[in-house]
Amino acid sequence: MTIQVKFYGDLKKKISNQKNKPGFPVIIQIDHGQIETISDILRRYSIQESEIYHIFVNGKYSSVTKKIKDGDNVAIFPINMSLLYKWYFKREE
């Protein structure tokens, strides 16, 4: 089974060399067997935690330590796409 990961903003350039439509994420499928947490995804694509501002797993605000399971949908937003989410919602670990 796989995990679907969406990368937004400047992170798209790290994932794909293709020209992407503005406003649309780069969507990739990752084999779950290689991934346990969000941190594993970041390491796989050489993305530093300092480049990330928001992470959502299945629509819930999450942290880099969040455990991932088969079928999860992950969205990762860069630091320059900050939202007010962190002020109103607690991150899931």
PyMOL Python script that loads the backbone (N, CA, C, O; Angstrom):
from pymol import cmd

cmd.read_pdbstr("""\
ATOM      1  N   MET A   1       0.845  -1.189   0.000  1.00  0.00           N
ATOM      2  CA  MET A   1       0.000   0.000   0.000  1.00  0.00           C
ATOM      3  C   MET A   1       0.886   1.247   0.000  1.00  0.00           C
ATOM      4  O   MET A   1       2.072   1.173   0.323  1.00  0.00           O
ATOM      5  N   THR A   2       0.320   2.361  -0.355  1.00  0.00           N
ATOM      6  CA  THR A   2       1.111   3.577  -0.492  1.00  0.00           C
ATOM      7  C   THR A   2       0.560   4.728   0.350  1.00  0.00           C
ATOM      8  O   THR A   2      -0.558   4.689   0.865  1.00  0.00           O
ATOM      9  N   ILE A   3       1.399   5.746   0.457  1.00  0.00           N
ATOM     10  CA  ILE A   3       1.045   7.005   1.106  1.00  0.00           C
ATOM     11  C   ILE A   3       1.063   8.059   0.003  1.00  0.00           C
ATOM     12  O   ILE A   3       1.987   8.096  -0.810  1.00  0.00           O
ATOM     13  N   GLN A   4       0.049   8.910  -0.024  1.00  0.00           N
ATOM     14  CA  GLN A   4       0.038  10.013  -0.980  1.00  0.00           C
ATOM     15  C   GLN A   4       0.574  11.256  -0.279  1.00  0.00           C
ATOM     16  O   GLN A   4       0.115  11.612   0.806  1.00  0.00           O
ATOM     17  N   VAL A   5       1.549  11.913  -0.907  1.00  0.00           N
ATOM     18  CA  VAL A   5       2.148  13.115  -0.322  1.00  0.00           C
ATOM     19  C   VAL A   5       2.025  14.259  -1.319  1.00  0.00           C
ATOM     20  O   VAL A   5       2.371  14.123  -2.492  1.00  0.00           O
ATOM     21  N   LYS A   6       1.522  15.398  -0.824  1.00  0.00           N
ATOM     22  CA  LYS A   6       1.400  16.604  -1.643  1.00  0.00           C
ATOM     23  C   LYS A   6       2.381  17.640  -1.116  1.00  0.00           C
ATOM     24  O   LYS A   6       2.385  17.964   0.071  1.00  0.00           O
ATOM     25  N   PHE A   7       3.207  18.150  -2.011  1.00  0.00           N
ATOM     26  CA  PHE A   7       4.172  19.198  -1.673  1.00  0.00           C
ATOM     27  C   PHE A   7       3.708  20.502  -2.311  1.00  0.00           C
ATOM     28  O   PHE A   7       3.357  20.538  -3.490  1.00  0.00           O
ATOM     29  N   TYR A   8       3.711  21.565  -1.523  1.00  0.00           N
ATOM     30  CA  TYR A   8       3.233  22.866  -1.989  1.00  0.00           C
ATOM     31  C   TYR A   8       4.367  23.890  -2.056  1.00  0.00           C
ATOM     32  O   TYR A   8       5.437  23.703  -1.477  1.00  0.00           O
ATOM     33  N   GLY A   9       4.096  24.983  -2.785  1.00  0.00           N
ATOM     34  CA  GLY A   9       5.013  26.122  -2.829  1.00  0.00           C
ATOM     35  C   GLY A   9       6.404  25.762  -3.318  1.00  0.00           C
ATOM     36  O   GLY A   9       6.570  24.980  -4.255  1.00  0.00           O
ATOM     37  N   ASP A  10       7.403  26.349  -2.663  1.00  0.00           N
ATOM     38  CA  ASP A  10       8.803  26.145  -3.053  1.00  0.00           C
ATOM     39  C   ASP A  10       9.254  24.692  -2.927  1.00  0.00           C
ATOM     40  O   ASP A  10      10.234  24.299  -3.561  1.00  0.00           O
ATOM     41  N   LEU A  11       8.569  23.899  -2.134  1.00  0.00           N
ATOM     42  CA  LEU A  11       8.953  22.491  -1.967  1.00  0.00           C
ATOM     43  C   LEU A  11       8.762  21.705  -3.259  1.00  0.00           C
ATOM     44  O   LEU A  11       9.417  20.683  -3.464  1.00  0.00           O
ATOM     45  N   LYS A  12       7.878  22.169  -4.126  1.00  0.00           N
ATOM     46  CA  LYS A  12       7.639  21.473  -5.396  1.00  0.00           C
ATOM     47  C   LYS A  12       8.919  21.377  -6.220  1.00  0.00           C
ATOM     48  O   LYS A  12       9.144  20.380  -6.906  1.00  0.00           O
ATOM     49  N   LYS A  13       9.749  22.401  -6.155  1.00  0.00           N
ATOM     50  CA  LYS A  13      10.995  22.422  -6.931  1.00  0.00           C
ATOM     51  C   LYS A  13      11.967  21.342  -6.465  1.00  0.00           C
ATOM     52  O   LYS A  13      12.776  20.853  -7.254  1.00  0.00           O
ATOM     53  N   LYS A  14      11.895  20.972  -5.203  1.00  0.00           N
ATOM     54  CA  LYS A  14      12.787  19.935  -4.668  1.00  0.00           C
ATOM     55  C   LYS A  14      12.340  18.539  -5.090  1.00  0.00           C
ATOM     56  O   LYS A  14      13.137  17.601  -5.086  1.00  0.00           O
ATOM     57  N   ILE A  15      11.085  18.403  -5.449  1.00  0.00           N
ATOM     58  CA  ILE A  15      10.518  17.099  -5.746  1.00  0.00           C
ATOM     59  C   ILE A  15      10.488  16.816  -7.241  1.00  0.00           C
ATOM     60  O   ILE A  15      10.712  15.682  -7.666  1.00  0.00           O
ATOM     61  N   SER A  16      10.214  17.840  -8.036  1.00  0.00           N
ATOM     62  CA  SER A  16      10.021  17.633  -9.469  1.00  0.00           C
ATOM     63  C   SER A  16      10.729  18.709 -10.284  1.00  0.00           C
ATOM     64  O   SER A  16      10.706  19.886  -9.926  1.00  0.00           O
ATOM     65  N   ASN A  17      11.360  18.296 -11.385  1.00  0.00           N
ATOM     66  CA  ASN A  17      12.009  19.232 -12.302  1.00  0.00           C
ATOM     67  C   ASN A  17      11.021  19.803 -13.310  1.00  0.00           C
ATOM     68  O   ASN A  17      11.314  20.792 -13.981  1.00  0.00           O
ATOM     69  N   GLN A  18       9.850  19.178 -13.415  1.00  0.00           N
ATOM     70  CA  GLN A  18       8.859  19.620 -14.382  1.00  0.00           C
ATOM     71  C   GLN A  18       8.230  20.937 -13.937  1.00  0.00           C
ATOM     72  O   GLN A  18       8.122  21.221 -12.744  1.00  0.00           O
ATOM     73  N   LYS A  19       7.821  21.725 -14.916  1.00  0.00           N
ATOM     74  CA  LYS A  19       7.136  22.974 -14.601  1.00  0.00           C
ATOM     75  C   LYS A  19       5.744  22.623 -14.077  1.00  0.00           C
ATOM     76  O   LYS A  19       4.984  21.912 -14.735  1.00  0.00           O
ATOM     77  N   ASN A  20       5.424  23.123 -12.901  1.00  0.00           N
ATOM     78  CA  ASN A  20       4.142  22.823 -12.274  1.00  0.00           C
ATOM     79  C   ASN A  20       3.221  24.026 -12.352  1.00  0.00           C
ATOM     80  O   ASN A  20       3.670  25.172 -12.350  1.00  0.00           O
ATOM     81  N   LYS A  21       1.931  23.749 -12.421  1.00  0.00           N
ATOM     82  CA  LYS A  21       0.952  24.829 -12.448  1.00  0.00           C
ATOM     83  C   LYS A  21       0.963  25.558 -11.112  1.00  0.00           C
ATOM     84  O   LYS A  21       0.966  24.922 -10.058  1.00  0.00           O
ATOM     85  N   PRO A  22       0.968  26.884 -11.149  1.00  0.00           N
ATOM     86  CA  PRO A  22       0.896  27.641  -9.890  1.00  0.00           C
ATOM     87  C   PRO A  22      -0.382  27.281  -9.132  1.00  0.00           C
ATOM     88  O   PRO A  22      -1.451  27.140  -9.725  1.00  0.00           O
ATOM     89  N   GLY A  23      -0.254  27.139  -7.837  1.00  0.00           N
ATOM     90  CA  GLY A  23      -1.406  26.832  -7.001  1.00  0.00           C
ATOM     91  C   GLY A  23      -1.729  25.358  -6.862  1.00  0.00           C
ATOM     92  O   GLY A  23      -2.574  24.981  -6.050  1.00  0.00           O
ATOM     93  N   PHE A  24      -1.062  24.515  -7.650  1.00  0.00           N
ATOM     94  CA  PHE A  24      -1.304  23.084  -7.573  1.00  0.00           C
ATOM     95  C   PHE A  24      -0.089  22.384  -6.974  1.00  0.00           C
ATOM     96  O   PHE A  24       1.046  22.740  -7.291  1.00  0.00           O
ATOM     97  N   PRO A  25      -0.311  21.401  -6.117  1.00  0.00           N
ATOM     98  CA  PRO A  25       0.822  20.703  -5.503  1.00  0.00           C
ATOM     99  C   PRO A  25       1.430  19.666  -6.437  1.00  0.00           C
ATOM    100  O   PRO A  25       0.822  19.263  -7.429  1.00  0.00           O
ATOM    101  N   VAL A  26       2.644  19.242  -6.098  1.00  0.00           N
ATOM    102  CA  VAL A  26       3.231  18.049  -6.702  1.00  0.00           C
ATOM    103  C   VAL A  26       2.749  16.888  -5.844  1.00  0.00           C
ATOM    104  O   VAL A  26       2.913  16.901  -4.624  1.00  0.00           O
ATOM    105  N   ILE A  27       2.157  15.893  -6.478  1.00  0.00           N
ATOM    106  CA  ILE A  27       1.605  14.747  -5.750  1.00  0.00           C
ATOM    107  C   ILE A  27       2.433  13.515  -6.087  1.00  0.00           C
ATOM    108  O   ILE A  27       2.627  13.177  -7.255  1.00  0.00           O
ATOM    109  N   ILE A  28       2.918  12.851  -5.039  1.00  0.00           N
ATOM    110  CA  ILE A  28       3.700  11.627  -5.237  1.00  0.00           C
ATOM    111  C   ILE A  28       3.109  10.502  -4.401  1.00  0.00           C
ATOM    112  O   ILE A  28       2.408  10.740  -3.417  1.00  0.00           O
ATOM    113  N   GLN A  29       3.398   9.295  -4.802  1.00  0.00           N
ATOM    114  CA  GLN A  29       3.006   8.096  -4.058  1.00  0.00           C
ATOM    115  C   GLN A  29       4.281   7.464  -3.511  1.00  0.00           C
ATOM    116  O   GLN A  29       5.246   7.267  -4.249  1.00  0.00           O
ATOM    117  N   ILE A  30       4.287   7.149  -2.230  1.00  0.00           N
ATOM    118  CA  ILE A  30       5.457   6.542  -1.591  1.00  0.00           C
ATOM    119  C   ILE A  30       5.047   5.197  -1.005  1.00  0.00           C
ATOM    120  O   ILE A  30       3.989   5.076  -0.388  1.00  0.00           O
ATOM    121  N   ASP A  31       5.885   4.196  -1.199  1.00  0.00           N
ATOM    122  CA  ASP A  31       5.647   2.887  -0.594  1.00  0.00           C
ATOM    123  C   ASP A  31       5.755   3.016   0.918  1.00  0.00           C
ATOM    124  O   ASP A  31       6.776   3.474   1.430  1.00  0.00           O
ATOM    125  N   HIS A  32       4.727   2.622   1.625  1.00  0.00           N
ATOM    126  CA  HIS A  32       4.686   2.769   3.079  1.00  0.00           C
ATOM    127  C   HIS A  32       5.796   2.008   3.783  1.00  0.00           C
ATOM    128  O   HIS A  32       6.228   2.422   4.858  1.00  0.00           O
ATOM    129  N   GLY A  33       6.264   0.923   3.220  1.00  0.00           N
ATOM    130  CA  GLY A  33       7.288   0.112   3.864  1.00  0.00           C
ATOM    131  C   GLY A  33       8.572   0.861   4.173  1.00  0.00           C
ATOM    132  O   GLY A  33       9.342   0.436   5.033  1.00  0.00           O
ATOM    133  N   GLN A  34       8.811   1.958   3.492  1.00  0.00           N
ATOM    134  CA  GLN A  34      10.037   2.730   3.673  1.00  0.00           C
ATOM    135  C   GLN A  34       9.845   3.932   4.597  1.00  0.00           C
ATOM    136  O   GLN A  34      10.819   4.604   4.935  1.00  0.00           O
ATOM    137  N   ILE A  35       8.626   4.210   5.005  1.00  0.00           N
ATOM    138  CA  ILE A  35       8.312   5.432   5.742  1.00  0.00           C
ATOM    139  C   ILE A  35       7.586   5.108   7.043  1.00  0.00           C
ATOM    140  O   ILE A  35       6.614   4.353   7.051  1.00  0.00           O
ATOM    141  N   GLU A  36       8.067   5.686   8.143  1.00  0.00           N
ATOM    142  CA  GLU A  36       7.382   5.521   9.428  1.00  0.00           C
ATOM    143  C   GLU A  36       6.810   6.828   9.952  1.00  0.00           C
ATOM    144  O   GLU A  36       5.742   6.841  10.564  1.00  0.00           O
ATOM    145  N   THR A  37       7.526   7.943   9.713  1.00  0.00           N
ATOM    146  CA  THR A  37       7.087   9.248  10.213  1.00  0.00           C
ATOM    147  C   THR A  37       7.250  10.308   9.114  1.00  0.00           C
ATOM    148  O   THR A  37       7.847  10.054   8.068  1.00  0.00           O
ATOM    149  N   ILE A  38       6.710  11.488   9.379  1.00  0.00           N
ATOM    150  CA  ILE A  38       6.883  12.617   8.459  1.00  0.00           C
ATOM    151  C   ILE A  38       8.371  12.922   8.280  1.00  0.00           C
ATOM    152  O   ILE A  38       8.804  13.255   7.177  1.00  0.00           O
ATOM    153  N   SER A  39       9.146  12.812   9.342  1.00  0.00           N
ATOM    154  CA  SER A  39      10.596  13.062   9.257  1.00  0.00           C
ATOM    155  C   SER A  39      11.258  12.179   8.205  1.00  0.00           C
ATOM    156  O   SER A  39      12.183  12.618   7.522  1.00  0.00           O
ATOM    157  N   ASP A  40      10.794  10.945   8.070  1.00  0.00           N
ATOM    158  CA  ASP A  40      11.342  10.038   7.057  1.00  0.00           C
ATOM    159  C   ASP A  40      11.087  10.566   5.645  1.00  0.00           C
ATOM    160  O   ASP A  40      11.942  10.446   4.768  1.00  0.00           O
ATOM    161  N   ILE A  41       9.917  11.147   5.433  1.00  0.00           N
ATOM    162  CA  ILE A  41       9.602  11.735   4.123  1.00  0.00           C
ATOM    163  C   ILE A  41      10.541  12.902   3.846  1.00  0.00           C
ATOM    164  O   ILE A  41      11.092  13.016   2.751  1.00  0.00           O
ATOM    165  N   LEU A  42      10.721  13.766   4.839  1.00  0.00           N
ATOM    166  CA  LEU A  42      11.594  14.930   4.666  1.00  0.00           C
ATOM    167  C   LEU A  42      13.023  14.504   4.349  1.00  0.00           C
ATOM    168  O   LEU A  42      13.657  15.067   3.456  1.00  0.00           O
ATOM    169  N   ARG A  43      13.530  13.515   5.074  1.00  0.00           N
ATOM    170  CA  ARG A  43      14.890  13.012   4.822  1.00  0.00           C
ATOM    171  C   ARG A  43      15.022  12.445   3.409  1.00  0.00           C
ATOM    172  O   ARG A  43      16.018  12.674   2.723  1.00  0.00           O
ATOM    173  N   ARG A  44      14.014  11.713   2.997  1.00  0.00           N
ATOM    174  CA  ARG A  44      14.053  11.080   1.671  1.00  0.00           C
ATOM    175  C   ARG A  44      14.222  12.111   0.551  1.00  0.00           C
ATOM    176  O   ARG A  44      14.862  11.831  -0.463  1.00  0.00           O
ATOM    177  N   TYR A  45      13.650  13.294   0.738  1.00  0.00           N
ATOM    178  CA  TYR A  45      13.711  14.330  -0.294  1.00  0.00           C
ATOM    179  C   TYR A  45      14.637  15.484   0.084  1.00  0.00           C
ATOM    180  O   TYR A  45      14.559  16.563  -0.504  1.00  0.00           O
ATOM    181  N   SER A  46      15.501  15.261   1.053  1.00  0.00           N
ATOM    182  CA  SER A  46      16.502  16.258   1.486  1.00  0.00           C
ATOM    183  C   SER A  46      15.870  17.604   1.832  1.00  0.00           C
ATOM    184  O   SER A  46      16.361  18.660   1.434  1.00  0.00           O
ATOM    185  N   ILE A  47      14.780  17.541   2.573  1.00  0.00           N
ATOM    186  CA  ILE A  47      14.096  18.750   3.026  1.00  0.00           C
ATOM    187  C   ILE A  47      14.371  18.917   4.515  1.00  0.00           C
ATOM    188  O   ILE A  47      14.155  17.994   5.300  1.00  0.00           O
ATOM    189  N   GLN A  48      14.846  20.088   4.895  1.00  0.00           N
ATOM    190  CA  GLN A  48      15.134  20.383   6.299  1.00  0.00           C
ATOM    191  C   GLN A  48      13.839  20.754   7.028  1.00  0.00           C
ATOM    192  O   GLN A  48      12.936  21.344   6.436  1.00  0.00           O
ATOM    193  N   GLU A  49      13.754  20.408   8.304  1.00  0.00           N
ATOM    194  CA  GLU A  49      12.577  20.784   9.098  1.00  0.00           C
ATOM    195  C   GLU A  49      12.376  22.290   9.118  1.00  0.00           C
ATOM    196  O   GLU A  49      11.242  22.760   9.205  1.00  0.00           O
ATOM    197  N   SER A  50      13.455  23.050   9.038  1.00  0.00           N
ATOM    198  CA  SER A  50      13.366  24.511   9.053  1.00  0.00           C
ATOM    199  C   SER A  50      12.693  25.067   7.786  1.00  0.00           C
ATOM    200  O   SER A  50      12.308  26.236   7.759  1.00  0.00           O
ATOM    201  N   GLU A  51      12.550  24.249   6.750  1.00  0.00           N
ATOM    202  CA  GLU A  51      11.892  24.672   5.508  1.00  0.00           C
ATOM    203  C   GLU A  51      10.381  24.448   5.552  1.00  0.00           C
ATOM    204  O   GLU A  51       9.655  24.915   4.675  1.00  0.00           O
ATOM    205  N   ILE A  52       9.916  23.737   6.567  1.00  0.00           N
ATOM    206  CA  ILE A  52       8.513  23.338   6.679  1.00  0.00           C
ATOM    207  C   ILE A  52       7.796  24.206   7.704  1.00  0.00           C
ATOM    208  O   ILE A  52       8.341  24.525   8.761  1.00  0.00           O
ATOM    209  N   TYR A  53       6.560  24.583   7.373  1.00  0.00           N
ATOM    210  CA  TYR A  53       5.778  25.349   8.339  1.00  0.00           C
ATOM    211  C   TYR A  53       4.530  24.600   8.783  1.00  0.00           C
ATOM    212  O   TYR A  53       4.167  24.633   9.959  1.00  0.00           O
ATOM    213  N   HIS A  54       3.871  23.921   7.842  1.00  0.00           N
ATOM    214  CA  HIS A  54       2.651  23.186   8.181  1.00  0.00           C
ATOM    215  C   HIS A  54       2.667  21.803   7.559  1.00  0.00           C
ATOM    216  O   HIS A  54       3.137  21.605   6.439  1.00  0.00           O
ATOM    217  N   ILE A  55       2.134  20.842   8.327  1.00  0.00           N
ATOM    218  CA  ILE A  55       1.991  19.465   7.864  1.00  0.00           C
ATOM    219  C   ILE A  55       0.591  19.009   8.247  1.00  0.00           C
ATOM    220  O   ILE A  55       0.141  19.222   9.373  1.00  0.00           O
ATOM    221  N   PHE A  56      -0.086  18.385   7.302  1.00  0.00           N
ATOM    222  CA  PHE A  56      -1.403  17.818   7.572  1.00  0.00           C
ATOM    223  C   PHE A  56      -1.372  16.344   7.190  1.00  0.00           C
ATOM    224  O   PHE A  56      -0.871  15.982   6.126  1.00  0.00           O
ATOM    225  N   VAL A  57      -1.910  15.497   8.062  1.00  0.00           N
ATOM    226  CA  VAL A  57      -2.049  14.074   7.769  1.00  0.00           C
ATOM    227  C   VAL A  57      -3.535  13.763   7.856  1.00  0.00           C
ATOM    228  O   VAL A  57      -4.153  13.911   8.911  1.00  0.00           O
ATOM    229  N   ASN A  58      -4.096  13.333   6.742  1.00  0.00           N
ATOM    230  CA  ASN A  58      -5.531  13.068   6.648  1.00  0.00           C
ATOM    231  C   ASN A  58      -6.357  14.269   7.109  1.00  0.00           C
ATOM    232  O   ASN A  58      -7.380  14.117   7.776  1.00  0.00           O
ATOM    233  N   GLY A  59      -5.895  15.462   6.742  1.00  0.00           N
ATOM    234  CA  GLY A  59      -6.619  16.690   7.054  1.00  0.00           C
ATOM    235  C   GLY A  59      -6.424  17.226   8.453  1.00  0.00           C
ATOM    236  O   GLY A  59      -7.015  18.246   8.807  1.00  0.00           O
ATOM    237  N   LYS A  60      -5.605  16.561   9.262  1.00  0.00           N
ATOM    238  CA  LYS A  60      -5.364  17.009  10.637  1.00  0.00           C
ATOM    239  C   LYS A  60      -3.964  17.597  10.761  1.00  0.00           C
ATOM    240  O   LYS A  60      -2.990  17.040  10.254  1.00  0.00           O
ATOM    241  N   TYR A  61      -3.888  18.731  11.444  1.00  0.00           N
ATOM    242  CA  TYR A  61      -2.616  19.417  11.655  1.00  0.00           C
ATOM    243  C   TYR A  61      -1.673  18.491  12.414  1.00  0.00           C
ATOM    244  O   TYR A  61      -2.040  17.973  13.469  1.00  0.00           O
ATOM    245  N   SER A  62      -0.474  18.277  11.901  1.00  0.00           N
ATOM    246  CA  SER A  62       0.430  17.275  12.464  1.00  0.00           C
ATOM    247  C   SER A  62       1.853  17.799  12.594  1.00  0.00           C
ATOM    248  O   SER A  62       2.195  18.864  12.079  1.00  0.00           O
ATOM    249  N   SER A  63       2.673  17.023  13.296  1.00  0.00           N
ATOM    250  CA  SER A  63       4.084  17.379  13.486  1.00  0.00           C
ATOM    251  C   SER A  63       4.966  16.405  12.704  1.00  0.00           C
ATOM    252  O   SER A  63       4.480  15.425  12.140  1.00  0.00           O
ATOM    253  N   VAL A  64       6.262  16.690  12.681  1.00  0.00           N
ATOM    254  CA  VAL A  64       7.205  15.828  11.953  1.00  0.00           C
ATOM    255  C   VAL A  64       7.362  14.460  12.609  1.00  0.00           C
ATOM    256  O   VAL A  64       7.862  13.529  11.978  1.00  0.00           O
ATOM    257  N   THR A  65       6.948  14.326  13.856  1.00  0.00           N
ATOM    258  CA  THR A  65       7.055  13.037  14.543  1.00  0.00           C
ATOM    259  C   THR A  65       5.811  12.161  14.351  1.00  0.00           C
ATOM    260  O   THR A  65       5.760  11.040  14.856  1.00  0.00           O
ATOM    261  N   LYS A  66       4.828  12.662  13.637  1.00  0.00           N
ATOM    262  CA  LYS A  66       3.581  11.920  13.412  1.00  0.00           C
ATOM    263  C   LYS A  66       3.864  10.615  12.677  1.00  0.00           C
ATOM    264  O   LYS A  66       4.538  10.605  11.648  1.00  0.00           O
ATOM    265  N   LYS A  67       3.345   9.522  13.214  1.00  0.00           N
ATOM    266  CA  LYS A  67       3.482   8.207  12.576  1.00  0.00           C
ATOM    267  C   LYS A  67       2.546   8.138  11.370  1.00  0.00           C
ATOM    268  O   LYS A  67       1.417   8.625  11.406  1.00  0.00           O
ATOM    269  N   ILE A  68       3.043   7.525  10.316  1.00  0.00           N
ATOM    270  CA  ILE A  68       2.299   7.398   9.068  1.00  0.00           C
ATOM    271  C   ILE A  68       1.918   5.940   8.870  1.00  0.00           C
ATOM    272  O   ILE A  68       2.684   5.035   9.202  1.00  0.00           O
ATOM    273  N   LYS A  69       0.720   5.720   8.321  1.00  0.00           N
ATOM    274  CA  LYS A  69       0.292   4.348   8.036  1.00  0.00           C
ATOM    275  C   LYS A  69      -0.226   4.242   6.599  1.00  0.00           C
ATOM    276  O   LYS A  69      -0.464   5.252   5.937  1.00  0.00           O
ATOM    277  N   ASP A  70      -0.394   3.019   6.133  1.00  0.00           N
ATOM    278  CA  ASP A  70      -0.885   2.776   4.776  1.00  0.00           C
ATOM    279  C   ASP A  70      -2.134   3.588   4.488  1.00  0.00           C
ATOM    280  O   ASP A  70      -3.038   3.680   5.318  1.00  0.00           O
ATOM    281  N   GLY A  71      -2.172   4.177   3.298  1.00  0.00           N
ATOM    282  CA  GLY A  71      -3.351   4.901   2.857  1.00  0.00           C
ATOM    283  C   GLY A  71      -3.452   6.337   3.336  1.00  0.00           C
ATOM    284  O   GLY A  71      -4.384   7.046   2.955  1.00  0.00           O
ATOM    285  N   ASP A  72      -2.510   6.787   4.168  1.00  0.00           N
ATOM    286  CA  ASP A  72      -2.556   8.169   4.662  1.00  0.00           C
ATOM    287  C   ASP A  72      -2.322   9.158   3.525  1.00  0.00           C
ATOM    288  O   ASP A  72      -1.626   8.868   2.552  1.00  0.00           O
ATOM    289  N   ASN A  73      -2.925  10.330   3.680  1.00  0.00           N
ATOM    290  CA  ASN A  73      -2.712  11.452   2.772  1.00  0.00           C
ATOM    291  C   ASN A  73      -1.993  12.539   3.545  1.00  0.00           C
ATOM    292  O   ASN A  73      -2.467  12.984   4.591  1.00  0.00           O
ATOM    293  N   VAL A  74      -0.850  12.967   3.032  1.00  0.00           N
ATOM    294  CA  VAL A  74      -0.002  13.949   3.711  1.00  0.00           C
ATOM    295  C   VAL A  74       0.110  15.191   2.833  1.00  0.00           C
ATOM    296  O   VAL A  74       0.271  15.087   1.617  1.00  0.00           O
ATOM    297  N   ALA A  75       0.024  16.367   3.456  1.00  0.00           N
ATOM    298  CA  ALA A  75       0.244  17.637   2.753  1.00  0.00           C
ATOM    299  C   ALA A  75       1.326  18.396   3.509  1.00  0.00           C
ATOM    300  O   ALA A  75       1.248  18.553   4.727  1.00  0.00           O
ATOM    301  N   ILE A  76       2.340  18.868   2.777  1.00  0.00           N
ATOM    302  CA  ILE A  76       3.471  19.561   3.397  1.00  0.00           C
ATOM    303  C   ILE A  76       3.612  20.942   2.763  1.00  0.00           C
ATOM    304  O   ILE A  76       3.742  21.076   1.546  1.00  0.00           O
ATOM    305  N   PHE A  77       3.583  21.968   3.620  1.00  0.00           N
ATOM    306  CA  PHE A  77       3.666  23.361   3.180  1.00  0.00           C
ATOM    307  C   PHE A  77       4.984  23.985   3.634  1.00  0.00           C
ATOM    308  O   PHE A  77       5.441  23.718   4.746  1.00  0.00           O
ATOM    309  N   PRO A  78       5.598  24.811   2.790  1.00  0.00           N
ATOM    310  CA  PRO A  78       6.868  25.448   3.142  1.00  0.00           C
ATOM    311  C   PRO A  78       6.685  26.635   4.078  1.00  0.00           C
ATOM    312  O   PRO A  78       5.570  27.100   4.314  1.00  0.00           O
ATOM    313  N   ILE A  79       7.791  27.104   4.594  1.00  0.00           N
ATOM    314  CA  ILE A  79       7.815  28.217   5.542  1.00  0.00           C
ATOM    315  C   ILE A  79       7.201  29.486   4.949  1.00  0.00           C
ATOM    316  O   ILE A  79       6.599  30.276   5.676  1.00  0.00           O
ATOM    317  N   ASN A  80       7.346  29.689   3.638  1.00  0.00           N
ATOM    318  CA  ASN A  80       6.812  30.908   3.033  1.00  0.00           C
ATOM    319  C   ASN A  80       5.325  30.814   2.687  1.00  0.00           C
ATOM    320  O   ASN A  80       4.780  31.721   2.058  1.00  0.00           O
ATOM    321  N   MET A  81       4.674  29.740   3.085  1.00  0.00           N
ATOM    322  CA  MET A  81       3.225  29.598   2.911  1.00  0.00           C
ATOM    323  C   MET A  81       2.570  29.409   4.274  1.00  0.00           C
ATOM    324  O   MET A  81       1.774  28.491   4.469  1.00  0.00           O
ATOM    325  N   SER A  82       2.905  30.267   5.194  1.00  0.00           N
ATOM    326  CA  SER A  82       2.385  30.116   6.551  1.00  0.00           C
ATOM    327  C   SER A  82       0.888  30.416   6.601  1.00  0.00           C
ATOM    328  O   SER A  82       0.379  31.275   5.881  1.00  0.00           O
ATOM    329  N   LEU A  83       0.210  29.690   7.463  1.00  0.00           N
ATOM    330  CA  LEU A  83      -1.219  29.843   7.711  1.00  0.00           C
ATOM    331  C   LEU A  83      -1.406  30.150   9.190  1.00  0.00           C
ATOM    332  O   LEU A  83      -0.464  30.017   9.972  1.00  0.00           O
ATOM    333  N   LEU A  84      -2.575  30.548   9.573  1.00  0.00           N
ATOM    334  CA  LEU A  84      -2.846  30.820  10.984  1.00  0.00           C
ATOM    335  C   LEU A  84      -3.163  29.549  11.768  1.00  0.00           C
ATOM    336  O   LEU A  84      -3.494  29.615  12.952  1.00  0.00           O
ATOM    337  N   TYR A  85      -3.064  28.402  11.115  1.00  0.00           N
ATOM    338  CA  TYR A  85      -3.432  27.134  11.730  1.00  0.00           C
ATOM    339  C   TYR A  85      -2.753  26.881  13.067  1.00  0.00           C
ATOM    340  O   TYR A  85      -3.399  26.434  14.014  1.00  0.00           O
ATOM    341  N   LYS A  86      -1.467  27.160  13.153  1.00  0.00           N
ATOM    342  CA  LYS A  86      -0.730  26.794  14.370  1.00  0.00           C
ATOM    343  C   LYS A  86      -1.210  27.552  15.595  1.00  0.00           C
ATOM    344  O   LYS A  86      -0.946  27.129  16.720  1.00  0.00           O
ATOM    345  N   TRP A  87      -1.903  28.657  15.402  1.00  0.00           N
ATOM    346  CA  TRP A  87      -2.400  29.420  16.543  1.00  0.00           C
ATOM    347  C   TRP A  87      -3.721  28.873  17.073  1.00  0.00           C
ATOM    348  O   TRP A  87      -4.100  29.157  18.209  1.00  0.00           O
ATOM    349  N   TYR A  88      -4.420  28.094  16.261  1.00  0.00           N
ATOM    350  CA  TYR A  88      -5.760  27.662  16.634  1.00  0.00           C
ATOM    351  C   TYR A  88      -5.924  26.159  16.825  1.00  0.00           C
ATOM    352  O   TYR A  88      -6.901  25.713  17.427  1.00  0.00           O
ATOM    353  N   PHE A  89      -4.982  25.381  16.320  1.00  0.00           N
ATOM    354  CA  PHE A  89      -5.115  23.931  16.396  1.00  0.00           C
ATOM    355  C   PHE A  89      -3.852  23.305  16.965  1.00  0.00           C
ATOM    356  O   PHE A  89      -2.737  23.707  16.630  1.00  0.00           O
ATOM    357  N   LYS A  90      -4.041  22.327  17.819  1.00  0.00           N
ATOM    358  CA  LYS A  90      -2.917  21.605  18.399  1.00  0.00           C
ATOM    359  C   LYS A  90      -2.410  20.583  17.380  1.00  0.00           C
ATOM    360  O   LYS A  90      -3.197  19.940  16.685  1.00  0.00           O
ATOM    361  N   ARG A  91      -1.095  20.444  17.304  1.00  0.00           N
ATOM    362  CA  ARG A  91      -0.502  19.452  16.408  1.00  0.00           C
ATOM    363  C   ARG A  91      -0.658  18.055  16.986  1.00  0.00           C
ATOM    364  O   ARG A  91      -0.513  17.848  18.191  1.00  0.00           O
ATOM    365  N   GLU A  92      -0.953  17.106  16.119  1.00  0.00           N
ATOM    366  CA  GLU A  92      -0.989  15.705  16.526  1.00  0.00           C
ATOM    367  C   GLU A  92       0.407  15.130  16.417  1.00  0.00           C
ATOM    368  O   GLU A  92       1.091  15.327  15.412  1.00  0.00           O
ATOM    369  N   GLU A  93       0.826  14.428  17.437  1.00  0.00           N
ATOM    370  CA  GLU A  93       2.152  13.796  17.446  1.00  0.00           C
ATOM    371  C   GLU A  93       2.036  12.378  16.942  1.00  0.00           C
ATOM    372  O   GLU A  93       3.036  11.665  16.869  1.00  0.00           O
TER     373      GLU A  93
END
""", "prot")
cmd.dss("prot")
cmd.show_as("cartoon", "prot")
cmd.util.cbc("prot")
cmd.orient("prot")
